[in-house]
């Protein structure tokens, strides 16, 4: 299995030790520094970073969430399988997460939990709801 499919998130101006970095690449201050000037600078960097993190980009799971309730066909590839290398699943989008999709087949009544790592593409019979900036908390 490919464990590099979802990499760990990286955040702007933050190195691996949790110390805020300045725009020039140097250390601005550590979060526990107590001088007022450094604290104000650190607070401004943290607020700017937090504001950037609130906006999610158009990831597949967000696009699928915007199309919840629609009928779609999911084309999946299972490279390690001998019996069925490529398979399609048709159903109504019930939920989508970072690494999975849940669909229900209205014809058979079956529910499927599909892993995103095997997804090639999705085919819709109607217009796709799409927003380049998706806000999951709204």
C-alpha positions as CSV (number, residue, x, y, z in Angstrom):
1,X,0.0,0.0,0.0
2,X,1.2,3.5,-0.8
3,X,1.7,5.3,2.5
4,X,2.8,8.5,0.9
5,X,-0.7,9.2,-0.6
6,X,-1.6,11.8,2.1
7,X,1.5,13.6,3.4
8,X,1.5,15.3,6.7
9,X,0.3,18.9,6.5
10,X,2.8,21.6,6.3
11,X,2.1,25.0,7.7
12,X,3.6,28.3,6.6
13,X,6.2,29.9,8.8
14,X,6.4,26.9,11.1
15,X,9.4,24.5,11.3
16,X,9.3,21.0,12.8
17,X,10.2,22.1,16.3
18,X,7.2,24.4,16.5
19,X,9.2,27.7,16.5
20,X,7.7,30.5,14.4
21,X,9.9,31.5,11.4
22,X,10.2,35.0,10.0
23,X,9.6,35.8,6.4
24,X,13.4,36.0,5.9
25,X,13.8,32.4,7.1
26,X,15.2,33.1,10.5
27,X,13.7,32.5,13.9
28,X,11.2,35.2,14.9
29,X,10.7,34.0,18.4
30,X,9.6,30.9,20.3
31,X,5.9,30.8,21.4
32,X,6.9,31.1,25.1
33,X,9.0,34.2,24.8
34,X,7.8,36.9,27.2
35,X,9.1,40.2,25.8
36,X,6.2,42.5,24.7
37,X,7.6,43.3,21.3
38,X,8.4,39.7,20.4
39,X,5.0,38.6,21.8
40,X,3.2,41.1,19.6
41,X,5.2,40.0,16.5
42,X,4.6,36.3,17.4
43,X,0.9,36.9,17.9
44,X,0.6,38.6,14.5
45,X,2.4,35.7,12.8
46,X,0.2,33.2,14.5
47,X,-3.0,35.1,13.6
48,X,-1.9,35.3,10.0
49,X,-1.1,31.6,10.0
50,X,-4.4,30.7,11.6
51,X,-6.4,32.8,9.0
52,X,-4.6,31.0,6.2
53,X,-5.4,27.6,7.7
54,X,-9.1,28.3,7.9
55,X,-9.5,28.4,4.1
56,X,-9.6,24.9,2.7
57,X,-8.8,24.3,-1.0
58,X,-10.7,22.3,-3.5
59,X,-9.8,18.8,-2.4
60,X,-11.7,15.8,-3.9
61,X,-13.4,15.0,-0.6
62,X,-14.7,18.6,-0.4
63,X,-16.0,18.5,-3.9
64,X,-17.8,15.2,-3.1
65,X,-19.3,16.7,0.0
66,X,-20.7,19.6,-2.1
67,X,-22.3,16.9,-4.3
68,X,-23.8,14.8,-1.4
69,X,-27.0,13.1,-2.5
70,X,-26.1,12.9,-6.2
71,X,-25.8,9.8,-8.2
72,X,-22.2,9.2,-9.4
73,X,-20.0,6.4,-10.8
74,X,-16.7,5.9,-9.2
75,X,-13.9,4.3,-11.2
76,X,-11.4,2.5,-9.0
77,X,-8.2,0.7,-9.7
78,X,-6.8,-2.1,-7.4
79,X,-3.3,-2.7,-8.6
80,X,-2.6,-5.6,-6.2
81,X,-5.8,-7.5,-7.1
82,X,-5.7,-10.4,-9.5
83,X,-9.4,-11.0,-9.6
84,X,-10.6,-7.4,-10.3
85,X,-8.0,-4.9,-11.2
86,X,-10.4,-2.1,-12.3
87,X,-14.0,-1.8,-10.9
88,X,-16.8,0.7,-11.0
89,X,-19.2,1.5,-8.3
90,X,-22.4,3.5,-8.9
91,X,-24.4,5.0,-6.1
92,X,-25.6,8.1,-4.2
93,X,-22.9,10.0,-2.4
94,X,-23.7,9.7,1.3
95,X,-20.5,11.0,2.9
96,X,-16.8,11.7,2.0
97,X,-13.8,11.9,4.3
98,X,-10.1,12.6,3.7
99,X,-9.4,9.0,2.8
100,X,-12.8,7.5,2.1
101,X,-16.2,7.8,0.3
102,X,-19.5,6.2,1.4
103,X,-22.1,5.6,-1.3
104,X,-25.4,3.7,-1.4
105,X,-26.6,1.8,-4.4
106,X,-30.4,2.6,-4.8
107,X,-30.9,-0.4,-7.1
108,X,-29.5,-3.1,-4.7
109,X,-29.7,-1.3,-1.3
110,X,-26.0,-2.0,-0.7
111,X,-23.7,0.5,0.9
112,X,-20.0,0.8,0.0
113,X,-17.1,2.3,1.8
114,X,-14.5,3.1,-0.9
115,X,-11.0,4.1,-0.1
116,X,-9.8,7.3,-1.8
117,X,-6.4,5.9,-2.5
118,X,-7.9,3.6,-5.2
119,X,-10.0,6.3,-6.8
120,X,-9.2,7.2,-10.5
121,X,-12.1,9.5,-11.3
122,X,-15.8,10.2,-10.7
123,X,-18.5,10.5,-13.4
124,X,-21.7,12.5,-12.7
125,X,-24.8,12.5,-14.9
126,X,-25.6,16.1,-13.8
127,X,-23.8,19.3,-13.2
128,X,-21.1,19.1,-10.5
129,X,-21.4,21.5,-7.6
130,X,-17.9,23.1,-7.2
131,X,-16.4,25.8,-5.1
132,X,-12.6,26.4,-5.1
133,X,-12.8,27.6,-1.5
134,X,-14.8,25.2,0.6
135,X,-15.7,26.0,4.2
136,X,-16.8,22.8,6.0
137,X,-17.9,24.5,9.2
138,X,-20.5,26.8,7.5
